[in-house]
Amino acid sequence: MSNLAQWFSLEGKVALVTGSARGLGWAMAQALAEAGAHIIINDINESALEKSARDLSARGLQVSTARFDVTNEKEVNDVLADVTVRTGSVDILINSAGVQNRKYFIDYDLDEIRKLMEIHYFGSANVTRAVIPGMQAKKDGRLIFVSSLSLKSMRVPMAPYAAAKGALTALMNALAMELGPWGITSNAIAPGFFITEMSRKLVEDKEFKSYIDSRIALKRWGDPKDLQAAVVFLAGPGASYYTGQVIEMNGGILTTV
Ligand SMILES: NC(=O)c1ccc[n+]([C@@H]2O[C@H](COP(=O)([O-])OP(=O)(O)OC[C@H]3O[C@@H](n4cnc5c(N)ncnc54)[C@H](O)[C@@H]3O)[C@@H](O)[C@H]2O)c1
């Protein structure tokens, strides 16, 4: 294998992507599978999960499914114990599962704020804790957190979401230091405006969509496929000295005034 191929090859690796039945998680899962990983796809949406698994299998890619809610500690540990008996322990984790709602801060009740923190922060912390021992045993591993442009710039009101992404991103950074001695890297991808089910209402608002188009240097919203190369890089051997970083993927939205 050439050096170039080796840097990006995930042959022999096991990759878990949470919330990967659709959207950005699904795009990232396909990329990791195409790079040679055995992919474990996860979601709470069982029918979408099975459909995505059939799609990968039909393409001759290695796939297992793990249906769990990222916020449920027992479910995550039980399901992962069961799946990894067959696949081997997880080498690459992408924490992508998430939800979003948009309204003024004052209109949230505290339980809604807690729910966003629960999924984005506690959910990521929970799944990450479940895979760390296996990575430490192998003295290798890749943790990838899905952060957000909302840490730096906002257009729609979603303060509790931004705060939850902030917590997750701080966790990513701290784990880079803590897990570095085992050769485990910890990084984040911060997408800007991508077209998925999560952003559907914004995309359907023609005025909002074209305003955002006009603000992006590349003059278009992101396609989930735009994340694929970055995630293969972060997950692969070529990124072994890359940790505690955020890859911002937003078409250059912060370059315009
Ligand atoms: N779409 C964007 O523009 C954008 C921008 C920045 C960040 N993000 C982040 O990217 C990630 C993926 O977003 P998306 O746009 O693909 O959204 P999406 O709604 O299309 O997909 C999210 C998936 O996560 C699953 N999920 C939700 N809660 C879960 C739970 N508790 N356990 C397991 N699975 C769960 C859903 O069923 C769904 O399949 C999210 O963390 C989101 O905050 C998205």
The ligand as an SDF file (V2000), in Angstrom:
LIG
                    3D

 44 48  0  0  0  0  0  0  0  0999 V2000
  -27.3490   20.0080   10.0600 N   0  0  0  0  0  0  0  0  0  0  0  0
  -26.5680   21.0120   10.4260 C   0  0  0  0  0  0  0  0  0  0  0  0
  -26.5220   22.0640    9.7820 O   0  0  0  0  0  0  0  0  0  0  0  0
  -25.6700   20.8870   11.6540 C   0  0  0  0  0  0  0  0  0  0  0  0
  -24.7910   21.9280   11.9380 C   0  0  0  0  0  0  0  0  0  0  0  0
  -23.9450   21.8430   13.0410 C   0  0  0  0  0  0  0  0  0  0  0  0
  -23.9790   20.7080   13.8330 C   0  0  0  0  0  0  0  0  0  0  0  0
  -24.8590   19.7120   13.5500 N   0  0  0  0  0  0  0  0  0  0  0  0
  -24.8360   18.5300   14.4290 C   0  0  0  0  0  0  0  0  0  0  0  0
  -24.6070   17.3770   13.6530 O   0  0  0  0  0  0  0  0  0  0  0  0
  -25.1870   16.2380   14.2910 C   0  0  0  0  0  0  0  0  0  0  0  0
  -26.0700   15.5150   13.2950 C   0  0  0  0  0  0  0  0  0  0  0  0
  -27.1110   16.4120   12.8890 O   0  0  0  0  0  0  0  0  0  0  0  0
  -27.9960   16.1610   11.5760 P   0  0  0  0  0  0  0  0  0  0  0  0
  -28.1490   17.4600   10.9020 O   0  0  0  0  0  0  0  0  0  0  0  0
  -27.4860   14.9840   10.8450 O   0  0  0  0  0  0  0  0  0  0  0  0
  -29.4050   15.8120   12.2750 O   0  0  0  0  0  0  0  0  0  0  0  0
  -30.4960   14.7110   11.9310 P   0  0  0  0  0  0  0  0  0  0  0  0
  -31.6800   15.0850   12.7330 O   0  0  0  0  0  0  0  0  0  0  0  0
  -30.6470   14.5490   10.4510 O   0  0  0  0  0  0  0  0  0  0  0  0
  -29.8460   13.3570   12.4930 O   0  0  0  0  0  0  0  0  0  0  0  0
  -29.6750   13.1420   13.8640 C   0  0  0  0  0  0  0  0  0  0  0  0
  -29.8210   11.6490   14.1450 C   0  0  0  0  0  0  0  0  0  0  0  0
  -29.5770   11.4540   15.5450 O   0  0  0  0  0  0  0  0  0  0  0  0
  -30.5300   10.5230   16.0320 C   0  0  0  0  0  0  0  0  0  0  0  0
  -30.6950   10.7050   17.4760 N   0  0  0  0  0  0  0  0  0  0  0  0
  -31.3010   11.7410   18.1190 C   0  0  0  0  0  0  0  0  0  0  0  0
  -31.2860   11.5570   19.4330 N   0  0  0  0  0  0  0  0  0  0  0  0
  -30.6480   10.3760   19.6590 C   0  0  0  0  0  0  0  0  0  0  0  0
  -30.3160    9.6380   20.8220 C   0  0  0  0  0  0  0  0  0  0  0  0
  -30.6790   10.0850   22.0320 N   0  0  0  0  0  0  0  0  0  0  0  0
  -29.6350    8.4650   20.6840 N   0  0  0  0  0  0  0  0  0  0  0  0
  -29.2880    8.0070   19.4550 C   0  0  0  0  0  0  0  0  0  0  0  0
  -29.6000    8.6590   18.3070 N   0  0  0  0  0  0  0  0  0  0  0  0
  -30.2700    9.8270   18.4120 C   0  0  0  0  0  0  0  0  0  0  0  0
  -31.8010   10.8510   15.2510 C   0  0  0  0  0  0  0  0  0  0  0  0
  -32.7390    9.7840   15.2870 O   0  0  0  0  0  0  0  0  0  0  0  0
  -31.2310   11.1310   13.8530 C   0  0  0  0  0  0  0  0  0  0  0  0
  -31.1670    9.9640   13.0570 O   0  0  0  0  0  0  0  0  0  0  0  0
  -25.9350   16.7920   15.5090 C   0  0  0  0  0  0  0  0  0  0  0  0
  -25.1490   16.6250   16.6590 O   0  0  0  0  0  0  0  0  0  0  0  0
  -26.1130   18.2560   15.1780 C   0  0  0  0  0  0  0  0  0  0  0  0
  -26.2610   19.0370   16.3350 O   0  0  0  0  0  0  0  0  0  0  0  0
  -25.6970   19.7630   12.4850 C   0  0  0  0  0  0  0  0  0  0  0  0
  1  2  1  0
  2  3  2  0
  2  4  1  0
  4  5  1  0
  4 44  2  0
  5  6  2  0
  6  7  1  0
  7  8  2  0
  8  9  1  0
  8 44  1  0
  9 10  1  0
  9 42  1  0
 10 11  1  0
 11 12  1  0
 11 40  1  0
 12 13  1  0
 13 14  1  0
 14 15  2  0
 14 16  1  0
 14 17  1  0
 17 18  1  0
 18 19  2  0
 18 20  1  0
 18 21  1  0
 21 22  1  0
 22 23  1  0
 23 24  1  0
 23 38  1  0
 24 25  1  0
 25 26  1  0
 25 36  1  0
 26 27  1  0
 26 35  1  0
 27 28  2  0
 28 29  1  0
 29 30  1  0
 29 35  2  0
 30 31  1  0
 30 32  2  0
 32 33  1  0
 33 34  2  0
 34 35  1  0
 36 37  1  0
 36 38  1  0
 38 39  1  0
 40 41  1  0
 40 42  1  0
 42 43  1  0
M  CHG  2   8   1  16  -1
M  END
$$$$
